[in-house]
Amino acid sequence: MSSILAVGSIAYDTVETPFGSREDVLAGSVTYFSVAASHFVPVAVVAAIGEDFREEDLGILKSRGIDVSGVERLPGRTFRWAARYSEDLNDRETLSTELGVFADFKPAIPEKHRKPPYLFLGNIDPGLQMQVCESVERPRLVACDTMNFWIEGRREALLRTLGAIDLLIINDEEARMLSGEANLIPAAKKIRALGPRSIVIKRGEYGAAIFTEGFTGLLPALLLEGVVDPTGAGDSFAGGMLGVLAALGTTDAPSLLLALAAGTVMASFTVQGFGMEGLLGATPGAIRRRHAELASLVGAVPRDLPLARG
């Protein structure tokens, strides 16, 4: 079975929504990604944490079978982020960002992880993403996330990174900003011309679409009760998606659509709890049931997800 190397952030978040609040909860791009992906394949992570990082939180990742040998504990404080969400959860106000040890993060890839079959580049400086690409043997597939901050402020570096990856996973606002196109179809075409063979555009409560050579797929989001915190949903989506692609070892149209479904399912658990609460509560049985619910929404016969356990 193939494995994934994920490079990005491990953090503590303080979040307030109309449904409650939590302080200093375990979060970060590779945290959400790796827990979601670990349901399908083994995952190793590269990240930096501070002296204040709780050992029991590292234990949460270890309990999922996630290889944390690439996590460096450095002098200083762990990356922290605080935000307040609006009533409909579509808008948020960032209250504070404390980079801590993440400010000087230079991904150091352990020797044993330098031949990863699958590589996920979390939402970090595109220059660092490119460095990671150059420090490993060419993977079978490289997936990447980015955000408006890098699109606006580090565009040239981002364009170099896009030329080295296979799959870009971004939201609709970011796709429009990166391409300069209002319509997502020409936006996807322009972005694919920059390098990625495939692009996934997340559309929040309206689902997600994938654009690749000769195939376009679209799935709705699941209909949920009790959505409380959207933080980490995008990284959980990426984890579910890349986890399935790695488990299947192929990127044909049926596999891409199944991966899109897995991403949708894993993100649905994340938004129903604060921090990692919802995602950590996802059992193999619950994942299968939500996958079947999604299949029923689109009137399709569900193809089994390649879960590693259960």
N, C-alpha and C positions, 0 to 999 in steps of 0.2 A: 504493500500500500504506500502511496506517495505521501510526502509530508510537505508542510508549508513553513517557510521562514517569514516572520512578520516583524517589521521594523517600524517603531513609532514611539508613542508616549504611554507611560503609566502615570496616573495622576490621582489627585484627590479633588473632588468637586463639591461645591456647596450650591444647592439648587433650591429655588422657591418657585412653586407653581400654585395655581388656584386650589390645588388639591392637597397641599401640604409642603413640607420642606425637609431637607436633610443637610447635614453639615459634614464636610470632610469624608464623603463616601468614595469608595474605590471606583476609579474611572480611568479614562485614557483610551486612545485609539486602539492600541494593541491589546488592551485588556478586554474590551468588548469584542474585538475581532477574534482573538484567540479562543475565548470561551465559546463563541458561536461556532467557529470552525472545528473545535475539538470534538463536536458531536459526530464528525464525519471522518477526520483524519488526524494523525499526530501533528502538533504545532510546536514550533520553537520561536521564542521572542527575543528581540534585542531592544533594550530600552535602558533608561537611567532612572534611578530612584535616589532619594536623599537619605540622610542619617535618620530622619524622623519617620521613615516608612515603616508601617506596622508589619512585623514578621508574619502575623496571622493572615494578612492580606496577600502576601506572597504565597502563603500556604493554600489560599483559594485556587490560585493558578496551578500549583503543583497537584492539587487534588483532582484537577481535570486532566492530568497527564501531560500538562504543558511544560515543555523544557524551558526553564528560566536561567540556564547557565549563561546566557548572553545578557542578563540584566545586571548592570553595574550599580553598586551602591557607592555614591560619591559624597564628599563633604558638602553640606548645605541642606537646603529644604527641598522636598519633593514638589514638582510642578503642581500648582493649585489654580483652580478657575471657579468663579462664582457668577451666577446668573439668575435673573428673575424672568419667568415666562408670563405672557399675557393670558387673558381668559380663554382664548381659543387655541393656545399653545403653538400658534404659527409664528409668533413674534417673541423675541426675547431681548432683554437688556443685559449686556455683560456688566457686572458690577465690579469685578476685579480679575486681573490676570497676574499671577506670580510665577514667573518661569522657573525660579530656583535653579536646580542643577540642569534643567532642560535648556537653559540659556546657552550653555556651552556644550550641549550634547553632540558628540561625534561618534556615530555608530561604529562600534568595534565588533566585527563579525568573527566569532570564534572559528578556529580552523575547521572543526567538525561540521560547521554549518555553511561552508563556502561552496557547496555543490547542491543547493536546494532545488528540488524538482519544480517547486512553485514558490514565488516570492510576492509578498504583499508589502507595498510601500505606503505606510500610513501618512497621515496629514502632517508632514514636516516640511522644512525648507526644501524646495526642489533641487537645490545644489547638493544637499545631503542625500536626497533620493538617488541622484545620479552617482554619487560616490559609492553608495551601496551597490548599485548595478555594476559598477566597475570593479568591485572588490569580491564578486562571486562569479563562479562559472555560470555561463548563460543558462538560466532556468528554462524549463519547458514553457512556462507562462509567467509573465510579470504583470501584476495588477497594481494600480496606483490610485490613490485618493488625493485630492487637493481642495483648495477653498479660495474664496474671493480675495483674501489677503495676499496669497501668492500670485494669483492671476493678475492683480493690479500692481503689486510691488516687486515681483520677481518673474516677470513674464518671460524674459529671454532664457533664464535658467529653467523655467518650467517647459518651454518649448524644446530645449535640449533633452529634458527628461522624457517628454512625450515621444520623442523620436526613438527612445530605447525600450518602450513598454508595449505590451500587447492588449491590455484591457484598462480602460479608464472608467472609474465609477464616481460620478458627480451628480449634483442635483440640477434641476431645471434652471435656476437662477445662474448658477456657475456656468452651465452650458451656454447660455445666452451671452454672458460676459466674455467667456473665452472665445466664442465664435463671432460675436457681433451680429448674430442673427436672432430675430425674435421667434421665428418658427423652429420647432425642435428638429424637424426633418432636415432642412438645410444646415442647421447648427451641427447635427451629428455628422453630416457629410463633410463639413469643413474640418471638424475636429479629427475625424478619421484620416483626413488628408495630411494631418500633422504627424502621424506615426502609428497611433493605436489601431490594431485591426478591428477592435470592437469597443463600443462605448455603451455604458449603462447610464441612463438618465433617471434619477429618482424623482418622483413627483409627489412625495409626501402621501397625504390621504388619498391621492388619485392613483397610486400604484407606481410602477416602474416600467421602463421600456429598454430594450436592447437593440442596438443597431450594429450589424456586421455584414460582411460581404455575402450578398445573396439571401439575407435573412433579417427580418425585423420582428421582434416579439414584444408583446405588451401584456402585462398582468395587472389586475386591480389590487388595491390593498385589501387586507382582511377587514371585515366589519367587526369592530371591537367595542366592548363595554369597559369602562374603568380605565381609560387612558389617562395617565397621571404625569408622565415625564418623558419627553421625546429625546432627551440627551442620550447619545450613543447608538441611536437607532441606525444611523448610516453605517457605522463601523460593524454593527451586528449583522446588517444586511450583507456587507462585503464578506464577512466571515462565513455566513451561510452559503453564499454564492461560490466563493473560491473553495470552500470545503468540499462542496459537491463536485466541482470541476476536478479537483485533485483526486477525489475518491473514484470518479469515473475514468479519469485519464484521457478524456476526449473533449473537444469543443465543437462537436457537430450541433446542428440546430436543436434536436431533442434534448441534448445535454445542457445547452445554454438555457433553454426554457425551464428545465428542471432546476437548474442552478438559480435562475431568477425567482422561482417559486420558493426555494429554500431560503434565499435571502429575505424574501417577504415574510416568511414564517418566523424566522429568527428575530427580525426586527419587531414583529408583533408582540413577542414576549418582553422585549426590552422596554417598550413604551408603557407597559402595565405595572411598572414598579419604579422606584427611585434607584438611580445608580444601577448596580448589578442585580438588584432584587428579583426582577422579573425574569431575566435571562438565566440566573442560577437556579430558578425554580422550574425551568423547562425540562421535562422528562422525555425520554424517547416516545412514550405513549402519547403525551400531549403534543409533541411535534408532529407525529403521524396524524393525529386527529385534526390539527390545524391545516396540515397539507391537504387532507381530504376535504375540509371546508373550502379551501381555496379552489380546489379542482371543481367542486360543485358550483362555485360562483361563476366559473367560465364554461360550465357544461362539459368538462372533459373527464375522461376516466383517469384517476390518479395513478401515476407511475411511482413506484415505491422510492422513497428517499434512501440513499445508501448510508444509513446510520451505522456508526462504528460499534455502538452498544445497544443492548435492548432489542 
